């Protein structure tokens, strides 16, 4: 990625209650299903692929799926803000803002690999309070909302009880990019039991499904990261940036809390 958009500063207003969030969650889960279904006609098909300024690929499926989501949100919540990967920011006076990544993992999508996801979050005063990761081809969904828990395919989401690097399965999006940004991670890759590049949003989905233990991303945009934070925090897991801070950053580390102090020393620049 070229320029990484910095997250907004979080406010200090009271966070919404679980009761207040429930209708938003119901709306968001329905929207995620519609967005995922919208990507299906292009999956495993033939379509043009363009390169954005940062050389990342984009397709008609990315753009039309985000357009669909924005239209549905604007009809239901016209005063809310929207931040999307493809169509930019709609600012609003409301404390509520949605973030949309219509196809997270476009490289997988254009290769007909079902490892892409739809990411959606709802932020209140700059703080993510609800997040969804949805894989429409494999019908896998993880969601979390403040005070309402975290779930993977309708069962409580819980990371594996892995207690050592030698037993851990590590995922990342691009190993070469990871090592370039954080050179010490080459030693981490040598210590874990297994490493794979089932990355982007799908890697985080695998942790929440109990099928991997560590997920690393050295560069994240707001629409990548905002959906993830509330899910992992509600699941009782560690979700921090690569400096070990819990604020909404521009990098990400997800793992269980036992592994966190074992991983962090390898992330120092």
Secondary structure, 3 states (H helix, E strand, C coil): CCCCCCCCCCCCCCCCCHHHHHHHHHHHHHHHHHHHHHHHCCCCCCCCEEECCCCCEEEHHHHHHHHHHHHHHHHHCCCCEEEECCCEEECCCCCEEEEEEEEECHHHHHCCCCCCEEEEEEEECCEEEEEEEEECCCCEEEEEECCCEEEECCEECCCCCCCCHHHCEEEECCHHHHHHHCCCHHHHHHHCCEEECCCHHHHHHHHHCCCCCEEEECCCCHHHHHHHHHHHHHCCCEEECCCCCCCCCCCEEEECHHHHHHHHHHHCC
